[in-house]
Structure formats: structure tokens, C-alpha cells
Amino acid sequence: MKKYDFIIAGGGMAGLSIAYYLTQSTLRDRSILILDREQKNRNDRTWCFWEPGEGPYESILFRSWDRVEFHGTTLSGLLDMGDYRYKMLRGIDFYEFMQRHLARFPNIEIRQATVNRIKETVQGGFVIADDEPLIANYVFDSTFALNLSEPENHNLLQHFKGWVIHTEKPCFDVTRPRMMDFRVAQHNDCRFVYVLPFDEKTALVEFTLFSKKLLTAAEYEADLRHYIDRHLDTGPYTISETEFGIIPMSDVPTKENPSEHIIRIGTSGGYTKPSTGYTFRRTQTYLRNLVQNLAQTGKPHRPKSWFSGRFKFYDSIMLNVLENNRYPADDMFTLLYERNSPAQVFKFLDEDTSFGEELRVMWSMPKVPFTMALFSVMRRKIVG
Ligand SMILES: Cc1cc2nc3c(=O)[nH]c(=O)nc-3n(C[C@H](O)[C@H](O)[C@H](O)COP(=O)(O)OP(=O)(O)OC[C@H]3O[C@@H](n4cnc5c(N)ncnc54)[C@H](O)[C@@H]3O)c2cc1C
């Protein structure tokens, strides 16, 4: 049985990113096998994220903006993002960049195969892929499915359907993406639309919900059409691409290191920010730190302080407010951006704030619903 230094189960966003950071470290010569059941040759998703200054993928960004529009209930207009930029990266550009980069390393093998089993053994992490047994010092697993059914956790879903539309007449302002437009019927959920312009005649329009239940295909489409007719003066348009996605917004406790030789990464490792669903940039930060620690100490752990655990608690409170509909979501997000600078909100959501800054952001939220949510979270998480 062939033994590798590292097997990466799942060569999607997190799997390819960890391989990339390994090639940039002193571990670049180690034997690495990347397994994915797909070829990763389709534009299967588009990542958007905010970031201060330049990040690792500047050369392959599809678009980048220094301001975004927000349309809430009592606040509507452009948000000044300070040093942050809102960035858009197409899946296909990321996959091709990674494939080109990793092909330069003869010690890295990418294989199209289905992972059937991952198991801890005394010799290392054991993997069965397409019925072939394989072993590695460490297995990085991004194929593990989270359990989103335990009642003590908040288990919302972020689900969305988007269309890339082409219009006949110029109608989009390429400098003004809409990050959150709440001018859609809320139906006691949290519902909003993104409009990300590619050029004056092309944009990705995405209808997004935070809720427990998915809609039917016809419902997403009806809301998309309604929004385009009402809020975008497009005239006739054609649809060239569709995107549908579901991202877990859950505070389920995740095990990044379930055993000595197995490490879960990406969505499987709980890298998704529960209260927003944003995963891309956190994954980059977490994996850079993980690889750095692995190179320095030989241990594939992400250094964490116990105090950083407070952010999970904030996430649970926010999920509790949303899940129990304790306050209208469109009003809540409006207050967040009305009472805090967008840069401060991004810093808070990136978990880069000091405790004092966090108290200021939380103080800007409606007191009664958030206090009720706090007690509810304590009851659910501690009493069970
Ligand atoms: C449509 C969509 C849009 C998103 N947009 C954003 C965004 O704008 N911003 C943001 O921050 N986050 C976004 N996310 C959330 C998150 O960033 C992505 O889901 C991201 O791809 C997660 O990375 P990952 O490596 O954990 O999972 P994936 O990228 O899904 O990678 C997992 C890989 O494992 C493979 N795999 C799974 N099971 C097996 C198996 N048994 N055998 C072999 N291979 C297997 C899959 O083929 C896949 O390639 C989006 C998610 C989706 C679905």
C-alpha cells in the first residue's frame, strides 16, 4: 500500500487551498495526493468576500469593488468600506489557477476518485478511494458531512439561486454592486438579493434566504423575476448561467482534529461563519495558520486561544434571533449598518475586533430580542 505524507480528501476550495499553502512552505517537497470525485473543470460557484488590502488571489479575481450598495428598511445607498474591498472570484478561475500551480510539483498527484472511507490507524490516516487502500501521515478531509439535526444547535441554511443575466441595453453601474437588498417580501424569514455587475449589460443577480426550509425551484425563480422587473431597469434579458447553493449556518460543535492523523478542513471542519455563511476567506486564513504551525511544530493544528471561542457564542445568539424570528431580519441588518461603520461590521464578522469593539457592535442591536436570545442559547447549550 502506497504511503503519502499527506492525503487531501476533497480537492475543492479548502483541499486545493491547503495544497497551495503547503507548496509555499518548507513542506513543499512532501508527497501529496489530492482525491476528488469531480474533475473541477466547471464554474460550479462564485465566491464573494470582503478583504482589507490585497489577498493571495489578487491576480485571478474576477471583479473587485471599493464600495457596495445596501438597501434596508431605513438605510439605503452606498456603504463606504474604508480599507476593505468586496471581491469576486469565479470557481473555474480558482480551480484552473490551482491546477496550473500544483502541476509544477512532481510530488503532488491529483486523482479523480471517490473517497469511500477515512479511518484512524496506528500507522496513520487510512483512506479507501475507488476501492484502493491508501495511507498517509495526515489526512486532510473536506468530504465529511456535518450533522445538522441535533436540537440543541441552531441549524439554519443559507440557500440561494442566482442568474447571470445579459441585457440588450446598458443598465448596470459596474462600480456599484448591491451586497444586500432587502426590498423583497420577507415572509418572516431573512430574504435579500445580491446584484454583482460584470459590465454594463451583464450581472449576477442572486436571491438569498436564511431559513430552515428550501423553496421550490419555481419560487426562487418567481422572486428573481419579480426583483429584476421591479428594481433593475433591464428591458429584455437572457440568462446564461444559473447558480444554486446551500451553505450550513449552524453552531454545531465541529471537530477539526477528530483523531491524531485526521484533520477536517473547510465546511467539514466548521470553517463557515455560522451567522453569515461566508467561508472563503476564513478558510484561507485558517489553512495558512494550520500549515505554518505544521511546518514549525510538526502538528497539523490551528493555534486558537480559548478567548476566541466567544465569537461562537455571538454567532449562536444571532442564529437564535433569526431562527425564532425575534426581530425582523431586514430591520436588524439595517440597524447594524446604520449604527456602525461598515468597516467595523466587517472587522467584527472577521473576528478581528477587541472585546470593547464587540460590546459596541452588540449594544447597537435591539436589546430585548438579543437578551432573550442570549438566555435561550444558554438554556439550549448548557442545560440541553
Ligand atoms: C454555490 C455556492 C456559492 C458559494 N458562495 C460563497 C461566497 O460567495 N462566499 C463564501 O465565503 N462562501 C461561499 N460558499 C460557501 C463555501 O465557500 C463553499 O461551499 C466552498 O466551496 C467550501 O469549500 P470546501 O472545500 O469545504 O467544500 P467544496 O469546495 O465543496 O469541496 C469539497 C470537495 O470534496 C469533493 N467530495 C465530496 N465528497 C467526496 C467523496 N466522497 N469522494 C471524493 N470527493 C468528494 C467534492 O467534489 C468537492 O470538490 C458558497 C457555496 C456554494 C455551494
The ligand as an SDF file (V2000), in Angstrom:
LIG
                    3D

 53 58  0  0  0  0  0  0  0  0999 V2000
  -22.8670   27.7730   -4.9270 C   0  0  0  0  0  0  0  0  0  0  0  0
  -22.0850   28.2180   -3.7250 C   0  0  0  0  0  0  0  0  0  0  0  0
  -21.6550   29.5430   -3.6350 C   0  0  0  0  0  0  0  0  0  0  0  0
  -20.9200   29.9610   -2.5040 C   0  0  0  0  0  0  0  0  0  0  0  0
  -20.5420   31.2650   -2.4200 N   0  0  0  0  0  0  0  0  0  0  0  0
  -19.7930   31.6720   -1.3750 C   0  0  0  0  0  0  0  0  0  0  0  0
  -19.3240   33.0070   -1.3070 C   0  0  0  0  0  0  0  0  0  0  0  0
  -19.6710   33.8460   -2.1470 O   0  0  0  0  0  0  0  0  0  0  0  0
  -18.5120   33.3590   -0.2680 N   0  0  0  0  0  0  0  0  0  0  0  0
  -18.1170   32.4530    0.6870 C   0  0  0  0  0  0  0  0  0  0  0  0
  -17.3450   32.8150    1.5740 O   0  0  0  0  0  0  0  0  0  0  0  0
  -18.5930   31.1840    0.6580 N   0  0  0  0  0  0  0  0  0  0  0  0
  -19.3940   30.7740   -0.3340 C   0  0  0  0  0  0  0  0  0  0  0  0
  -19.8370   29.4680   -0.3850 N   0  0  0  0  0  0  0  0  0  0  0  0
  -19.5320   28.5850    0.7740 C   0  0  0  0  0  0  0  0  0  0  0  0
  -18.1370   27.9330    0.6720 C   0  0  0  0  0  0  0  0  0  0  0  0
  -17.1500   28.9130    0.4690 O   0  0  0  0  0  0  0  0  0  0  0  0
  -18.0500   26.9090   -0.4380 C   0  0  0  0  0  0  0  0  0  0  0  0
  -19.0110   25.8920   -0.2760 O   0  0  0  0  0  0  0  0  0  0  0  0
  -16.6710   26.2600   -0.5140 C   0  0  0  0  0  0  0  0  0  0  0  0
  -16.5560   25.6450   -1.7600 O   0  0  0  0  0  0  0  0  0  0  0  0
  -16.4320   25.2900    0.6280 C   0  0  0  0  0  0  0  0  0  0  0  0
  -15.1810   24.7120    0.4660 O   0  0  0  0  0  0  0  0  0  0  0  0
  -14.9140   23.1810    0.8570 P   0  0  0  0  0  0  0  0  0  0  0  0
  -13.5700   22.8260    0.3680 O   0  0  0  0  0  0  0  0  0  0  0  0
  -15.2660   22.9780    2.2710 O   0  0  0  0  0  0  0  0  0  0  0  0
  -16.0110   22.3770    0.0260 O   0  0  0  0  0  0  0  0  0  0  0  0
  -16.0030   22.1440   -1.5410 P   0  0  0  0  0  0  0  0  0  0  0  0
  -15.4080   23.2970   -2.2500 O   0  0  0  0  0  0  0  0  0  0  0  0
  -17.3910   21.7390   -1.8840 O   0  0  0  0  0  0  0  0  0  0  0  0
  -15.0000   20.9120   -1.7160 O   0  0  0  0  0  0  0  0  0  0  0  0
  -15.3070   19.6090   -1.2980 C   0  0  0  0  0  0  0  0  0  0  0  0
  -14.8450   18.6990   -2.4130 C   0  0  0  0  0  0  0  0  0  0  0  0
  -14.9580   17.3550   -1.9680 O   0  0  0  0  0  0  0  0  0  0  0  0
  -15.3950   16.5780   -3.0480 C   0  0  0  0  0  0  0  0  0  0  0  0
  -16.0280   15.3980   -2.4620 N   0  0  0  0  0  0  0  0  0  0  0  0
  -17.0600   15.3340   -1.6000 C   0  0  0  0  0  0  0  0  0  0  0  0
  -17.2980   14.0590   -1.2310 N   0  0  0  0  0  0  0  0  0  0  0  0
  -16.3670   13.2960   -1.8690 C   0  0  0  0  0  0  0  0  0  0  0  0
  -16.0810   11.9160   -1.8780 C   0  0  0  0  0  0  0  0  0  0  0  0
  -16.7790   11.0350   -1.1330 N   0  0  0  0  0  0  0  0  0  0  0  0
  -15.0610   11.4850   -2.6470 N   0  0  0  0  0  0  0  0  0  0  0  0
  -14.3130   12.3610   -3.3740 C   0  0  0  0  0  0  0  0  0  0  0  0
  -14.5460   13.6730   -3.4060 N   0  0  0  0  0  0  0  0  0  0  0  0
  -15.5540   14.1430   -2.6490 C   0  0  0  0  0  0  0  0  0  0  0  0
  -16.3510   17.4670   -3.8230 C   0  0  0  0  0  0  0  0  0  0  0  0
  -16.4330   17.0660   -5.1740 O   0  0  0  0  0  0  0  0  0  0  0  0
  -15.6810   18.8290   -3.6680 C   0  0  0  0  0  0  0  0  0  0  0  0
  -14.8380   19.1400   -4.7570 O   0  0  0  0  0  0  0  0  0  0  0  0
  -20.5940   29.0360   -1.4710 C   0  0  0  0  0  0  0  0  0  0  0  0
  -21.0500   27.7210   -1.5790 C   0  0  0  0  0  0  0  0  0  0  0  0
  -21.7840   27.3200   -2.6810 C   0  0  0  0  0  0  0  0  0  0  0  0
  -22.2990   25.8910   -2.7330 C   0  0  0  0  0  0  0  0  0  0  0  0
  1  2  1  0
  2  3  1  0
  2 52  2  0
  3  4  2  0
  4  5  1  0
  4 50  1  0
  5  6  2  0
  6  7  1  0
  6 13  1  0
  7  8  2  0
  7  9  1  0
  9 10  1  0
 10 11  2  0
 10 12  1  0
 12 13  2  0
 13 14  1  0
 14 15  1  0
 14 50  1  0
 15 16  1  0
 16 17  1  0
 16 18  1  0
 18 19  1  0
 18 20  1  0
 20 21  1  0
 20 22  1  0
 22 23  1  0
 23 24  1  0
 24 25  2  0
 24 26  1  0
 24 27  1  0
 27 28  1  0
 28 29  2  0
 28 30  1  0
 28 31  1  0
 31 32  1  0
 32 33  1  0
 33 34  1  0
 33 48  1  0
 34 35  1  0
 35 36  1  0
 35 46  1  0
 36 37  1  0
 36 45  1  0
 37 38  2  0
 38 39  1  0
 39 40  1  0
 39 45  2  0
 40 41  1  0
 40 42  2  0
 42 43  1  0
 43 44  2  0
 44 45  1  0
 46 47  1  0
 46 48  1  0
 48 49  1  0
 50 51  2  0
 51 52  1  0
 52 53  1  0
M  END
$$$$
